[in-house]
Amino acid sequence: MTDEELIEKLKAGDSACFGILIELHSQKVLNIAFNIVRNLEDAEDITQEVFIEIFQSIQHFKRESKLSTWVYKITVNKSLDFLRKKKRKKRFGILQQLFSADSAEPRISIRNELHPGIELENKERASILQDAIEQLPEKQKTAFVLNKIEDQSYAEVANIMDMSIASVESLLFRAKQNLQKLLGDYYEKNEK
């Protein structure tokens, strides 16, 4: 089924096609949300919110971009809204949920037959990189996650983030510079 056929059936209220939409995009939506919020339970909640939003607003889809781009744009917006609300709660001292990076394991399983010491070192490096990504400004982090982790093209990232390709390139360049500085500082302090 083409995107156009799927959109038409969704707009007509075909619930079976909504199931197809979920099947096609739920894993990617979950991965994007997880890579932004870094907590699996929160990412699963955001994924549900994304598909509720799509169900409620499919009539307003204007076809100015691909359906997948629209879905991922909603995902990024919901994820960033979640982070903003979380920061607001923290700032004003309202009850806040404590998040643990250890409890949020991505749903990606990689068969790895490395020595246990090498596996541990790789996990530590991944954790250090993720901590550095978390320190990036919001727009840099979003562009970096979409392009480098979710493998979206510059054009797709630009559509999702509502900006020009040149702006995305600039964000990615600054994100790489910031990551090099953060990781360089870390290794300078810890590897001596």
Secondary structure, 3 states (H helix, E strand, C coil): CCHHHHHHHHHCCCHHHHHHHHHHHHHHHHHHHHHHHCCHHHHHHHHHHHHHHHHHHHHHCCCCCCHHHHHHHHHHHHHHHHHHHHHHHHHCCCCCCCCCHHHCCCCCCCCCCCCHHHHHHHHHHHHHHHHHHHCCCHHHHHHHHHHHHCCCCHHHHHHHHCCCHHHHHHHHHHHHHHHHHHHHHHHHHHCC
